[in-house]
Amino acid sequence: MIVIPESQIRALIRLLSDENHRIVETISDKLIDIGSSAVPLLQQAEIEQPEMADRIAAILEEIRGGKLEDELRAMALLPDEEMSLEDGAFLIARYAYPTLDVAAYRQQLDTMAKEIRARIVERASGEETVTALNRYVFTEQGFKGNTKNYYEVENSYLNRVIDRRVGIPISLSVVYLLIGQRLGLPFHGIGMPGHFLVKYDSERYKIFIDCFNGGALLTEKNCARFLTEAGYGFDEKYLQKSPTRAILSRMFKNLLAIYSKMDEPVKTARLTRFIEILGGESREDSL
């Protein structure tokens, strides 16, 4: 790999102030090709030279977005059973928060799982386990659905859901699933149209958990009633396990819908590419 001297990168950045559009485009392409090593200097220039902020922001978006696309391509090549929901959810978060300390958030999830484990008695039944987990997550930790600002973009980023303790059905369910994975519990996501649930699925105990509504416990009949009343009609496929690929795709599509409404063409274009790279099916009306 060719190392570009810092002085040369700074010189290229200065040329971004040129009034000639073609020159700016050529320089931008060169900085994008340089990649990560140009990021700190671009960030510095973004602060020091606000008149070039928009041009620099566009370059940073291309560098960071391109790197995430490469990571996502590698992930998309894996069989679904080998894909990591946690890695994928944090990749999504890093799109909005490129300097995110992922290790710190993993540690928070580790700590929550450890604290829950101490509350679950030996040989606890499935019902007792779910009750203990719900009490901890929704009562003690205060995770809840963001009913006041349902379409707020931060509801879709895992780090902000953990920070603020609010989210939408799928993001809250992902937190619940990641804690459950650490505890080795038989949870999986259920991507119903219009709503996302978690299912505890063991031989002796099967129940659906609505993480958006304080961990409310639902039977299959409850879910069928919701689907019918919401106008989707009931089909058994709606209650089948959602593959990791489909969960991540659904999270991307939620963000795509939100940024489209916010008229953010750069972000919508990038998210569209993310979705294309990941592939897989996910139902509409997700959230």
PASEBA-1860 file (N, C-alpha, C; in nm, 3 decimals):
! residues 287
1> MIVIPESQ> 0.084/-0.119/0.000/0.000/0.000/0.000/0.088/0.125/0.000 ~ 0.055/0.218/-0.088/0.133/0.340/-0.099/0.092/0.438/0.012 ~ 0.189/0.488/0.086/0.161/0.584/0.192/0.175/0.725/0.136 ~ 0.068/0.802/0.147/0.069/0.940/0.097/0.114/1.032/0.209 ~ 0.217/1.114/0.185/0.265/1.206/0.290/0.154/1.301/0.336 ~ 0.159/1.334/0.463/0.059/1.424/0.521/0.058/1.558/0.450 ~ 0.177/1.608/0.413/0.186/1.737/0.345/0.111/1.735/0.212 ~ 0.115/1.620/0.143/0.047/1.609/0.014/-0.105/1.606/0.034
9> IRALIRLL> -0.149/1.539/0.140/-0.293/1.534/0.169/-0.345/1.673/0.202 ~ -0.268/1.747/0.283/-0.308/1.884/0.319/-0.317/1.972/0.194 ~ -0.223/1.953/0.103/-0.223/2.031/-0.020/-0.347/2.002/-0.104 ~ -0.385/1.875/-0.109/-0.505/1.837/-0.183/-0.630/1.899/-0.119 ~ -0.634/1.896/0.013/-0.749/1.953/0.083/-0.763/2.102/0.055 ~ -0.650/2.173/0.051/-0.654/2.317/0.022/-0.714/2.344/-0.116 ~ -0.689/2.253/-0.210/-0.740/2.271/-0.346/-0.892/2.254/-0.355 ~ -0.952/2.203/-0.250/-1.098/2.188/-0.250/-1.169/2.323/-0.252
17> SDENHRIV> -1.095/2.429/-0.221/-1.155/2.563/-0.221/-1.162/2.624/-0.363 ~ -1.106/2.552/-0.460/-1.106/2.603/-0.597/-1.249/2.622/-0.648 ~ -1.270/2.724/-0.729/-1.403/2.752/-0.782/-1.437/2.667/-0.904 ~ -1.339/2.601/-0.960/-1.361/2.516/-1.076/-1.418/2.381/-1.030 ~ -1.537/2.351/-1.073/-1.606/2.229/-1.029/-1.528/2.102/-1.067 ~ -1.471/2.101/-1.187/-1.398/1.982/-1.232/-1.274/1.956/-1.146 ~ -1.206/2.063/-1.110/-1.088/2.048/-1.023/-1.130/1.992/-0.888 ~ -1.236/2.047/-0.831/-1.285/2.000/-0.701/-1.324/1.852/-0.710
25> ETISDKLI> -1.388/1.814/-0.820/-1.429/1.674/-0.838/-1.308/1.583/-0.847 ~ -1.206/1.625/-0.920/-1.083/1.545/-0.934/-1.012/1.531/-0.800 ~ -1.001/1.640/-0.726/-0.936/1.636/-0.595/-1.015/1.549/-0.497 ~ -1.145/1.562/-0.503/-1.230/1.480/-0.415/-1.207/1.332/-0.441 ~ -1.201/1.295/-0.569/-1.178/1.154/-0.605/-1.043/1.105/-0.552 ~ -0.942/1.191/-0.559/-0.809/1.154/-0.510/-0.811/1.132/-0.359 ~ -0.880/1.218/-0.287/-0.888/1.205/-0.141/-0.967/1.080/-0.103 ~ -1.072/1.051/-0.179/-1.150/0.929/-0.153/-1.062/0.806/-0.175
33> DIGSSAVP> -0.980/0.810/-0.279/-0.889/0.698/-0.306/-0.786/0.681/-0.194 ~ -0.740/0.793/-0.137/-0.644/0.784/-0.025/-0.710/0.715/0.093 ~ -0.836/0.746/0.117/-0.913/0.673/0.218/-0.890/0.716/0.361 ~ -0.884/0.616/0.450/-0.884/0.638/0.595/-0.774/0.732/0.643 ~ -0.657/0.727/0.581/-0.546/0.810/0.628/-0.574/0.959/0.607 ~ -0.669/0.990/0.520/-0.704/1.130/0.496/-0.810/1.181/0.594 ~ -0.878/1.089/0.661/-0.992/1.127/0.746/-0.956/1.227/0.856 ~ -0.851/1.204/0.938/-0.821/1.301/1.045/-0.795/1.442/0.992
41> LLQQAEIE> -0.723/1.452/0.880/-0.692/1.583/0.823/-0.817/1.648/0.764 ~ -0.904/1.568/0.707/-1.029/1.620/0.654/-1.118/1.671/0.768 ~ -1.122/1.596/0.877/-1.202/1.639/0.992/-1.150/1.771/1.049 ~ -1.019/1.784/1.054/-0.958/1.908/1.103/-0.994/2.025/1.011 ~ -0.983/2.002/0.881/-1.015/2.107/0.784/-1.163/2.144/0.787 ~ -1.247/2.047/0.815/-1.391/2.071/0.822/-1.424/2.174/0.930 ~ -1.348/2.168/1.039/-1.367/2.261/1.151/-1.303/2.397/1.121 ~ -1.179/2.390/1.069/-1.103/2.513/1.047/-1.147/2.593/0.926
49> QPEMADRI> -1.207/2.526/0.827/-1.247/2.593/0.704/-1.395/2.564/0.675 ~ -1.484/2.627/0.751/-1.628/2.598/0.738/-1.683/2.624/0.598 ~ -1.616/2.711/0.522/-1.664/2.739/0.386/-1.653/2.615/0.295 ~ -1.570/2.518/0.336/-1.555/2.395/0.257/-1.623/2.276/0.325 ~ -1.699/2.303/0.429/-1.757/2.195/0.510/-1.841/2.097/0.428 ~ -1.923/2.150/0.338/-2.010/2.062/0.259/-1.929/1.969/0.169 ~ -1.825/2.024/0.105/-1.742/1.943/0.017/-1.666/1.836/0.096 ~ -1.617/1.875/0.212/-1.542/1.780/0.296/-1.635/1.672/0.350
57> AAILEEIR> -1.755/1.712/0.391/-1.852/1.616/0.443/-1.886/1.510/0.339 ~ -1.897/1.552/0.213/-1.928/1.458/0.105/-1.814/1.358/0.085 ~ -1.691/1.405/0.098/-1.575/1.315/0.084/-1.569/1.217/0.200 ~ -1.590/1.268/0.322/-1.590/1.181/0.440/-1.698/1.074/0.429 ~ -1.813/1.112/0.379/-1.923/1.017/0.360/-1.881/0.905/0.265 ~ -1.813/0.941/0.157/-1.770/0.840/0.060/-1.664/0.747/0.118 ~ -1.571/0.804/0.194/-1.466/0.721/0.254/-1.525/0.625/0.356 ~ -1.604/0.679/0.449/-1.661/0.596/0.556/-1.763/0.497/0.500
65> GGKLEDEL> -1.849/0.546/0.412/-1.950/0.458/0.354/-1.888/0.347/0.273 ~ -1.783/0.378/0.199/-1.715/0.276/0.119/-1.653/0.167/0.206 ~ -1.596/0.209/0.318/-1.536/0.112/0.410/-1.643/0.019/0.468 ~ -1.757/0.076/0.506/-1.866/-0.005/0.559/-1.922/-0.099/0.452 ~ -1.927/-0.051/0.329/-1.973/-0.137/0.220/-1.882/-0.259/0.205 ~ -1.752/-0.238/0.217/-1.657/-0.350/0.208/-1.682/-0.451/0.321 ~ -1.703/-0.400/0.442/-1.731/-0.488/0.556/-1.861/-0.565/0.534 ~ -1.961/-0.494/0.482/-2.091/-0.557/0.461/-2.083/-0.663/0.352
73> RAMALLPD> -2.003/-0.639/0.249/-1.986/-0.740/0.144/-1.928/-0.869/0.202 ~ -1.829/-0.854/0.290/-1.769/-0.972/0.352/-1.872/-1.045/0.438 ~ -1.954/-0.969/0.509/-2.057/-1.029/0.593/-2.163/-1.099/0.508 ~ -2.200/-1.037/0.397/-2.306/-1.091/0.312/-2.267/-1.223/0.247 ~ -2.139/-1.251/0.236/-2.092/-1.376/0.178/-2.112/-1.495/0.272 ~ -2.132/-1.468/0.401/-2.146/-1.574/0.499/-2.283/-1.641/0.491 ~ -2.291/-1.771/0.522/-2.423/-1.833/0.537/-2.497/-1.763/0.650 ~ -2.629/-1.759/0.643/-2.703/-1.682/0.743/-2.674/-1.727/0.886
81> EEMSLEDG> -2.657/-1.857/0.905/-2.634/-1.906/1.041/-2.500/-1.861/1.097 ~ -2.411/-1.813/1.011/-2.281/-1.764/1.058/-2.276/-1.612/1.069 ~ -2.380/-1.547/1.023/-2.383/-1.401/1.031/-2.410/-1.358/1.175 ~ -2.344/-1.251/1.216/-2.360/-1.200/1.352/-2.457/-1.083/1.353 ~ -2.568/-1.101/1.423/-2.664/-0.992/1.437/-2.599/-0.874/1.509 ~ -2.517/-0.905/1.606/-2.451/-0.799/1.683/-2.355/-0.718/1.597 ~ -2.271/-0.786/1.520/-2.178/-0.716/1.432/-2.254/-0.631/1.331 ~ -2.361/-0.688/1.276/-2.439/-0.615/1.177/-2.507/-0.492/1.235
89> AFLIARYA> -2.563/-0.506/1.354/-2.632/-0.393/1.418/-2.534/-0.281/1.451 ~ -2.413/-0.317/1.493/-2.315/-0.214/1.523/-2.257/-0.153/1.394 ~ -2.253/-0.231/1.287/-2.211/-0.174/1.159/-2.309/-0.064/1.117 ~ -2.437/-0.092/1.134/-2.539/0.007/1.103/-2.520/0.132/1.189 ~ -2.492/0.112/1.317/-2.471/0.226/1.407/-2.349/0.308/1.367 ~ -2.247/0.239/1.318/-2.124/0.309/1.281/-2.142/0.395/1.156 ~ -2.248/0.370/1.081/-2.275/0.456/0.965/-2.304/0.599/1.013 ~ -2.381/0.612/1.119/-2.413/0.745/1.172/-2.310/0.793/1.274
97> YPTLDVAA> -2.243/0.697/1.339/-2.146/0.731/1.444/-2.013/0.662/1.412 ~ -1.937/0.718/1.316/-1.816/0.650/1.267/-1.707/0.627/1.371 ~ -1.705/0.705/1.478/-1.602/0.685/1.582/-1.657/0.608/1.701 ~ -1.767/0.539/1.680/-1.834/0.467/1.789/-1.741/0.367/1.858 ~ -1.740/0.370/1.990/-1.663/0.275/2.071/-1.749/0.149/2.088 ~ -1.744/0.062/1.990/-1.828/-0.058/1.991/-1.796/-0.146/2.112 ~ -1.670/-0.156/2.147/-1.630/-0.241/2.260/-1.700/-0.198/2.389 ~ -1.718/-0.068/2.407/-1.783/-0.018/2.528/-1.929/-0.061/2.532
105> YRQQLDTM> -1.994/-0.062/2.418/-2.135/-0.103/2.415/-2.149/-0.254/2.430 ~ -2.055/-0.328/2.375/-2.056/-0.473/2.397/-2.041/-0.502/2.546 ~ -1.957/-0.424/2.613/-1.936/-0.442/2.756/-2.065/-0.414/2.833 ~ -2.139/-0.313/2.790/-2.266/-0.284/2.857/-2.363/-0.403/2.844 ~ -2.367/-0.462/2.725/-2.453/-0.578/2.704/-2.405/-0.697/2.788 ~ -2.272/-0.713/2.797/-2.215/-0.818/2.881/-2.258/-0.800/3.026 ~ -2.251/-0.677/3.073/-2.286/-0.646/3.212/-2.433/-0.675/3.239 ~ -2.519/-0.635/3.145/-2.662/-0.661/3.163/-2.689/-0.811/3.170
113> AKEIRARI> -2.625/-0.886/3.081/-2.645/-1.031/3.082/-2.597/-1.092/3.213 ~ -2.485/-1.044/3.263/-2.431/-1.094/3.389/-2.526/-1.066/3.505 ~ -2.583/-0.947/3.506/-2.675/-0.910/3.614/-2.804/-0.992/3.607 ~ -2.851/-1.019/3.485/-2.971/-1.102/3.471/-2.943/-1.245/3.514 ~ -2.827/-1.296/3.476/-2.791/-1.433/3.511/-2.797/-1.454/3.663 ~ -2.758/-1.353/3.737/-2.760/-1.362/3.884/-2.903/-1.366/3.938 ~ -2.999/-1.323/3.857/-3.139/-1.319/3.902/-3.217/-1.445/3.864 ~ -3.160/-1.526/3.775/-3.229/-1.646/3.730/-3.186/-1.765/3.815
121> VERASGEE> -3.281/-1.821/3.884/-3.249/-1.932/3.974/-3.211/-2.055/3.894 ~ -3.137/-2.144/3.956/-3.095/-2.268/3.890/-3.217/-2.350/3.852 ~ -3.216/-2.403/3.732/-3.325/-2.485/3.678/-3.456/-2.406/3.668 ~ -3.446/-2.279/3.643/-3.565/-2.196/3.626/-3.641/-2.241/3.501 ~ -3.772/-2.234/3.506/-3.852/-2.269/3.390/-3.841/-2.158/3.285 ~ -3.887/-2.188/3.165/-3.886/-2.086/3.062/-3.967/-1.965/3.102 ~ -4.081/-1.988/3.162/-4.168/-1.878/3.205/-4.099/-1.793/3.311 ~ -4.032/-1.856/3.406/-3.961/-1.782/3.510/-3.844/-1.703/3.451
129> TVTALNRY> -3.778/-1.762/3.354/-3.664/-1.695/3.289/-3.709/-1.569/3.216 ~ -3.815/-1.582/3.136/-3.867/-1.466/3.062/-3.916/-1.358/3.158 ~ -3.982/-1.399/3.267/-4.030/-1.302/3.366/-3.914/-1.224/3.427 ~ -3.808/-1.296/3.462/-3.690/-1.230/3.522/-3.624/-1.136/3.423 ~ -3.613/-1.180/3.299/-3.550/-1.097/3.195/-3.633/-0.971/3.167 ~ -3.764/-0.989/3.159/-3.851/-0.874/3.134/-3.847/-0.773/3.248 ~ -3.846/-0.824/3.369/-3.841/-0.735/3.485/-3.712/-0.652/3.482 ~ -3.602/-0.716/3.447/-3.474/-0.647/3.445/-3.468/-0.545/3.331
137> VFTEQGFK> -3.502/-0.590/3.209/-3.487/-0.504/3.091/-3.586/-0.388/3.092 ~ -3.712/-0.416/3.121/-3.814/-0.313/3.104/-3.848/-0.235/3.231 ~ -3.828/-0.297/3.347/-3.858/-0.227/3.472/-3.732/-0.166/3.532 ~ -3.630/-0.250/3.555/-3.508/-0.200/3.618/-3.427/-0.110/3.524 ~ -3.407/-0.155/3.401/-3.327/-0.077/3.306/-3.409/0.028/3.230 ~ -3.539/0.013/3.229/-3.625/0.116/3.172/-3.633/0.123/3.021 ~ -3.600/0.016/2.951/-3.614/0.017/2.805/-3.764/0.024/2.770 ~ -3.797/0.107/2.674/-3.937/0.124/2.636/-3.950/0.172/2.492
145> GNTKNYYE> -4.069/0.159/2.439/-4.095/0.208/2.304/-4.104/0.358/2.302 ~ -4.049/0.418/2.196/-4.053/0.563/2.183/-4.184/0.601/2.115 ~ -4.288/0.611/2.195/-4.421/0.642/2.140/-4.436/0.790/2.105 ~ -4.355/0.876/2.165/-4.366/1.020/2.139/-4.299/1.059/2.006 ~ -4.186/0.995/1.976/-4.112/1.027/1.853/-4.075/0.896/1.782 ~ -4.179/0.830/1.735/-4.162/0.695/1.679/-4.065/0.693/1.561 ~ -4.070/0.796/1.477/-3.988/0.797/1.355/-3.858/0.873/1.372 ~ -3.819/0.902/1.494/-3.691/0.967/1.520/-3.578/0.873/1.479
153> VENSYLNR> -3.481/0.923/1.405/-3.379/0.836/1.346/-3.296/0.764/1.452 ~ -3.275/0.827/1.567/-3.193/0.764/1.671/-3.254/0.634/1.724 ~ -3.384/0.615/1.703/-3.449/0.491/1.746/-3.395/0.369/1.673 ~ -3.328/0.391/1.562/-3.281/0.280/1.478/-3.134/0.246/1.497 ~ -3.063/0.324/1.577/-2.920/0.299/1.598/-2.899/0.236/1.736 ~ -2.839/0.117/1.736/-2.828/0.037/1.857/-2.763/0.112/1.973 ~ -2.656/0.187/1.945/-2.589/0.260/2.052/-2.682/0.363/2.117 ~ -2.763/0.431/2.038/-2.853/0.532/2.092/-2.971/0.470/2.166
161> VIDRRVGI> -3.012/0.353/2.123/-3.117/0.282/2.196/-3.066/0.244/2.336 ~ -2.942/0.198/2.342/-2.882/0.164/2.471/-2.861/0.289/2.556 ~ -2.816/0.397/2.494/-2.794/0.523/2.566/-2.923/0.578/2.626 ~ -3.027/0.582/2.544/-3.149/0.654/2.580/-3.257/0.563/2.638 ~ -3.240/0.432/2.620/-3.337/0.334/2.669/-3.472/0.343/2.598 ~ -3.472/0.396/2.477/-3.595/0.400/2.397/-3.563/0.356/2.254 ~ -3.664/0.303/2.187/-3.643/0.260/2.050/-3.774/0.220/1.986 ~ -3.764/0.159/1.869/-3.879/0.105/1.798/-3.878/-0.047/1.816
169> PISLSVVY> -3.983/-0.116/1.772/-3.991/-0.261/1.797/-3.866/-0.340/1.760 ~ -3.812/-0.316/1.641/-3.700/-0.399/1.598/-3.572/-0.368/1.675 ~ -3.545/-0.241/1.702/-3.420/-0.207/1.773/-3.424/-0.254/1.918 ~ -3.539/-0.240/1.983/-3.552/-0.290/2.120/-3.542/-0.443/2.121 ~ -3.599/-0.506/2.020/-3.591/-0.652/2.011/-3.448/-0.698/1.991 ~ -3.368/-0.622/1.915/-3.228/-0.657/1.893/-3.152/-0.651/2.026 ~ -3.176/-0.549/2.106/-3.113/-0.543/2.239/-3.149/-0.667/2.319 ~ -3.275/-0.702/2.320/-3.326/-0.818/2.394/-3.261/-0.947/2.343
177> LLIGQRLG> -3.253/-0.959/2.210/-3.193/-1.079/2.150/-3.044/-1.091/2.184 ~ -2.973/-0.979/2.183/-2.829/-0.983/2.212/-2.802/-1.020/2.357 ~ -2.888/-0.974/2.446/-2.875/-1.016/2.586/-2.907/-1.165/2.597 ~ -3.013/-1.207/2.528/-3.052/-1.348/2.531/-2.944/-1.440/2.476 ~ -2.874/-1.394/2.370/-2.765/-1.473/2.314/-2.656/-1.496/2.417 ~ -2.626/-1.393/2.494/-2.522/-1.406/2.595/-2.560/-1.505/2.705 ~ -2.690/-1.520/2.724/-2.739/-1.612/2.827/-2.769/-1.751/2.771 ~ -2.751/-1.767/2.640/-2.776/-1.896/2.578/-2.923/-1.935/2.577
185> LPFHGIGM> -3.012/-1.836/2.570/-3.155/-1.863/2.575/-3.213/-1.881/2.434 ~ -3.318/-1.961/2.421/-3.375/-1.992/2.289/-3.467/-1.882/2.235 ~ -3.409/-1.767/2.207/-3.483/-1.654/2.151/-3.455/-1.643/2.002 ~ -3.552/-1.595/1.928/-3.526/-1.551/1.791/-3.626/-1.442/1.753 ~ -3.589/-1.365/1.652/-3.673/-1.255/1.609/-3.787/-1.301/1.520 ~ -3.899/-1.231/1.531/-4.017/-1.259/1.450/-4.054/-1.133/1.374 ~ -4.030/-1.132/1.245/-4.052/-1.013/1.164/-4.191/-1.006/1.105 ~ -4.290/-0.990/1.192/-4.426/-0.974/1.140/-4.434/-0.846/1.056
193> PGHFLVKY> -4.525/-0.839/0.960/-4.544/-0.711/0.891/-4.603/-0.609/0.988 ~ -4.544/-0.491/0.991/-4.596/-0.386/1.077/-4.551/-0.390/1.221 ~ -4.486/-0.496/1.263/-4.441/-0.505/1.403/-4.335/-0.615/1.413 ~ -4.244/-0.597/1.508/-4.137/-0.695/1.528/-4.143/-0.746/1.671 ~ -4.133/-0.879/1.686/-4.141/-0.943/1.817/-4.021/-1.033/1.840 ~ -4.007/-1.079/1.962/-3.909/-1.182/1.997/-3.988/-1.304/2.043 ~ -3.942/-1.422/2.007/-4.008/-1.544/2.053/-3.913/-1.627/2.139 ~ -3.962/-1.667/2.255/-3.893/-1.767/2.337/-3.948/-1.901/2.291
201> DSERYKIF> -3.860/-1.988/2.244/-3.906/-2.108/2.175/-3.833/-2.232/2.225 ~ -3.886/-2.291/2.331/-3.831/-2.417/2.382/-3.940/-2.524/2.372 ~ -3.906/-2.646/2.401/-4.004/-2.755/2.392/-4.116/-2.735/2.492 ~ -4.081/-2.685/2.611/-4.180/-2.675/2.719/-4.252/-2.541/2.724 ~ -4.194/-2.439/2.662/-4.254/-2.305/2.676/-4.230/-2.224/2.550 ~ -4.339/-2.176/2.494/-4.331/-2.092/2.374/-4.415/-1.966/2.398 ~ -4.353/-1.851/2.378/-4.424/-1.726/2.400/-4.362/-1.616/2.315 ~ -4.444/-1.521/2.272/-4.395/-1.406/2.197/-4.382/-1.287/2.291
209> IDCFNGGA> -4.274/-1.210/2.276/-4.248/-1.097/2.364/-4.249/-0.968/2.281 ~ -4.330/-0.873/2.323/-4.343/-0.745/2.255/-4.255/-0.643/2.327 ~ -4.133/-0.625/2.278/-4.037/-0.538/2.346/-4.075/-0.390/2.337 ~ -4.156/-0.353/2.239/-4.198/-0.214/2.226/-4.302/-0.178/2.333 ~ -4.374/-0.277/2.378/-4.479/-0.256/2.477/-4.445/-0.320/2.611 ~ -4.325/-0.289/2.659/-4.286/-0.329/2.794/-4.269/-0.478/2.816 ~ -4.246/-0.553/2.709/-4.228/-0.697/2.725/-4.358/-0.774/2.739 ~ -4.467/-0.717/2.689/-4.596/-0.786/2.695/-4.585/-0.924/2.632
217> LLTEKNCA> -4.646/-1.022/2.696/-4.639/-1.160/2.648/-4.761/-1.190/2.561 ~ -4.736/-1.246/2.444/-4.841/-1.272/2.347/-4.842/-1.418/2.305 ~ -4.960/-1.470/2.284/-4.975/-1.605/2.229/-4.988/-1.594/2.077 ~ -4.988/-1.707/2.011/-5.006/-1.706/1.866/-5.141/-1.644/1.829 ~ -5.244/-1.671/1.912/-5.377/-1.613/1.885/-5.373/-1.461/1.896 ~ -5.299/-1.409/1.994/-5.285/-1.264/2.008/-5.222/-1.204/1.882 ~ -5.116/-1.271/1.834/-5.046/-1.223/1.714/-5.138/-1.227/1.592 ~ -5.215/-1.335/1.579/-5.307/-1.349/1.466/-5.412/-1.238/1.470
225> RFLTEAGY> -5.460/-1.205/1.591/-5.559/-1.099/1.605/-5.500/-0.965/1.562 ~ -5.376/-0.938/1.605/-5.311/-0.812/1.567/-5.299/-0.802/1.416 ~ -5.253/-0.908/1.352/-5.233/-0.907/1.207/-5.364/-0.886/1.132 ~ -5.468/-0.951/1.180/-5.599/-0.939/1.116/-5.654/-0.798/1.132 ~ -5.646/-0.744/1.254/-5.698/-0.610/1.280/-5.617/-0.502/1.207 ~ -5.487/-0.531/1.184/-5.402/-0.434/1.114/-5.420/-0.441/0.962 ~ -5.499/-0.539/0.918/-5.529/-0.548/0.775/-5.436/-0.637/0.695 ~ -5.346/-0.709/0.764/-5.253/-0.795/0.691/-5.312/-0.934/0.668
233> GFDEKYLQ> -5.406/-0.972/0.751/-5.455/-1.109/0.746/-5.355/-1.200/0.813 ~ -5.397/-1.320/0.849/-5.304/-1.410/0.918/-5.249/-1.515/0.824 ~ -5.117/-1.533/0.832/-5.048/-1.639/0.759/-4.939/-1.690/0.852 ~ -4.925/-1.819/0.863/-4.826/-1.877/0.955/-4.684/-1.828/0.927 ~ -4.656/-1.794/0.802/-4.521/-1.749/0.768/-4.485/-1.620/0.842 ~ -4.586/-1.543/0.881/-4.560/-1.418/0.952/-4.500/-1.442/1.092 ~ -4.515/-1.562/1.144/-4.465/-1.593/1.278/-4.342/-1.683/1.274 ~ -4.283/-1.698/1.156/-4.162/-1.779/1.145/-4.039/-1.698/1.186
241> KSPTRAIL> -3.937/-1.769/1.224/-3.810/-1.706/1.265/-3.754/-1.620/1.153 ~ -3.712/-1.499/1.187/-3.648/-1.410/1.089/-3.499/-1.438/1.085 ~ -3.443/-1.470/0.969/-3.298/-1.489/0.959/-3.225/-1.358/0.990 ~ -3.101/-1.370/1.033/-3.020/-1.251/1.065/-3.016/-1.155/0.948 ~ -2.997/-1.206/0.829/-2.990/-1.122/0.709/-3.117/-1.039/0.694 ~ -3.232/-1.102/0.719/-3.359/-1.031/0.704/-3.376/-0.924/0.812 ~ -3.329/-0.952/0.933/-3.339/-0.852/1.041/-3.256/-0.729/1.006 ~ -3.133/-0.751/0.962/-3.045/-0.638/0.928/-3.101/-0.561/0.808
249> SRMFKNLL> -3.152/-0.632/0.709/-3.210/-0.567/0.593/-3.329/-0.481/0.635 ~ -3.407/-0.531/0.726/-3.524/-0.457/0.775/-3.480/-0.330/0.848 ~ -3.372/-0.339/0.925/-3.319/-0.221/0.994/-3.272/-0.117/0.893 ~ -3.204/-0.161/0.789/-3.159/-0.069/0.684/-3.279/-0.003/0.616 ~ -3.382/-0.082/0.587/-3.498/-0.029/0.517/-3.574/0.073/0.602 ~ -3.577/0.051/0.732/-3.637/0.150/0.821/-3.565/0.284/0.809 ~ -3.432/0.277/0.813/-3.352/0.399/0.802/-3.369/0.464/0.665 ~ -3.376/0.383/0.562/-3.396/0.435/0.427/-3.527/0.514/0.419
257> AIYSKMDE> -3.632/0.459/0.479/-3.762/0.527/0.477/-3.756/0.659/0.553 ~ -3.687/0.659/0.667/-3.677/0.780/0.750/-3.597/0.888/0.679 ~ -3.479/0.850/0.625/-3.395/0.950/0.558/-3.459/0.999/0.427 ~ -3.539/0.914/0.364/-3.609/0.959/0.243/-3.709/1.069/0.279 ~ -3.779/1.051/0.391/-3.874/1.154/0.435/-3.802/1.282/0.477 ~ -3.678/1.267/0.524/-3.600/1.383/0.566/-3.530/1.450/0.448 ~ -3.550/1.395/0.328/-3.487/1.447/0.205/-3.335/1.451/0.218 ~ -3.279/1.334/0.248/-3.133/1.318/0.260/-3.085/1.228/0.146
265> PVKTARLT> -3.066/1.282/0.026/-3.033/1.198/-0.090/-2.903/1.120/-0.078 ~ -2.802/1.177/-0.014/-2.673/1.106/0.000/-2.692/0.982/0.088 ~ -2.762/0.999/0.197/-2.785/0.886/0.289/-2.877/0.782/0.226 ~ -2.980/0.826/0.157/-3.070/0.729/0.095/-2.999/0.648/-0.013 ~ -2.910/0.712/-0.087/-2.834/0.640/-0.190/-2.743/0.536/-0.126 ~ -2.676/0.576/-0.017/-2.585/0.482/0.051/-2.663/0.366/0.111 ~ -2.774/0.394/0.176/-2.853/0.288/0.239/-2.910/0.193/0.134 ~ -2.944/0.247/0.020/-2.992/0.161/-0.090/-2.882/0.064/-0.132
273> RFIEILGG> -2.759/0.112/-0.138/-2.647/0.024/-0.173/-2.625/-0.080/-0.064 ~ -2.636/-0.039/0.062/-2.622/-0.135/0.173/-2.724/-0.249/0.157 ~ -2.846/-0.212/0.129/-2.953/-0.311/0.115/-2.924/-0.406/-0.002 ~ -2.879/-0.349/-0.112/-2.847/-0.432/-0.229/-2.732/-0.528/-0.199 ~ -2.632/-0.480/-0.127/-2.517/-0.565/-0.092/-2.560/-0.679/-0.001 ~ -2.641/-0.647/0.098/-2.682/-0.748/0.196/-2.773/-0.851/0.135 ~ -2.865/-0.805/0.048/-2.959/-0.898/-0.012/-3.056/-0.951/0.093 ~ -3.126/-1.056/0.062/-3.220/-1.115/0.157/-3.352/-1.041/0.154
281> ESREDSL> -3.456/-1.108/0.199/-3.589/-1.050/0.197/-3.625/-0.997/0.335 ~ -3.700/-0.889/0.336/-3.758/-0.841/0.461/-3.889/-0.774/0.426 ~ -3.988/-0.792/0.510/-4.120/-0.739/0.480/-4.125/-0.589/0.495 ~ -4.216/-0.529/0.423/-4.232/-0.384/0.432/-4.308/-0.348/0.559 ~ -4.330/-0.221/0.579/-4.398/-0.172/0.699/-4.332/-0.227/0.824 ~ -4.204/-0.225/0.828/-4.130/-0.298/0.930/-4.135/-0.237/1.069 ~ -4.042/-0.150/1.099/-4.033/-0.084/1.229/-4.077/-0.172/1.342
END
